[in-house]
């Protein structure tokens, strides 16, 4: 997908690959390898798709200001295969908070933020944020991640 703009089919494909991988129990690095060919150079896609999917997961799990999922410990508990260092901590935090903002109806200006990163990697942090949030939502609902992934796929009209 090197020089073309992402299409609706690409969006659906990105969601399908992520949720199918989660339903198999794949870790973030496996998911990343399965998805990286969808990422056009110098583009936030599919990161923004993943943060919107994470927002949808928060909605499906009934997360509200009165019944939140705590940010503290989110990465350690639900993304244990990833080790973030230095600026990576701010990048994953931004991606997680972007999903929460989207859930609340606020659309962040991704390009304005990520241009300062001087790296073409928002999509990887969007993926990590989505995985952590989806896993935490499954835990909150008391269901296995594969089951929650199927519920999220059904809600989005995507077959796994």
HELIX and SHEET records of a PDB file:
HELIX    1   1 UNK A    8  UNK A   24  1                                  17    
HELIX    2   2 UNK A   28  UNK A   35  1                                   8    
HELIX    3   3 UNK A   36  UNK A   38  5                                   3    
HELIX    4   4 UNK A   47  UNK A   60  1                                  14    
HELIX    5   5 UNK A   74  UNK A   78  1                                   5    
HELIX    6   6 UNK A   87  UNK A  103  1                                  17    
HELIX    7   7 UNK A  110  UNK A  114  1                                   5    
HELIX    8   8 UNK A  115  UNK A  117  5                                   3    
HELIX    9   9 UNK A  122  UNK A  141  1                                  20    
HELIX   10  10 UNK A  145  UNK A  155  1                                  11    
END                                                                             
